[in-house]
Amino acid sequence: MSAGTWVAFSFERLPFPEAIQRIWSYAFSEWFPSNPAYRHKHGSEMLRVGFEDKEADLASGELWLPVEKT
């Protein structure tokens, strides 16, 4: 993994797998458009998911995306 600038998006106790879909959607439909000083940089992305309640399909985690200044 190369050094660089990252933006991290967290989610807590959301239904799985919708939580992952929601966090990706938020990043590209809301966060990037409202933060024009940054753009998504080609490279590895990281996703961490932990199950809070397997019976209820609730998960928490983080999505890390590489960014660069525009």
C-alpha positions, 0 to 999 in steps of 0.5 A: 500500500503506497503512502498518500492521502485518504478519506475514511467513511464510517458506518455503525450498526447498519443492515448488511449488505445495504451498509456497504452500498450506502457508504459507497453511494454517499462517498460518490454522490454526496461527499466528493461533489461537496468537497471539490478540492479532492478527487478519487485517486486510482489505487487500492481501496480498503473496506473493513466490515465487522458484524455487530449482530449476525442474527440481525445482519447488522454491520459496522465498518469503514471504507477508505478511499485514496484521494488527491487534491485537485 
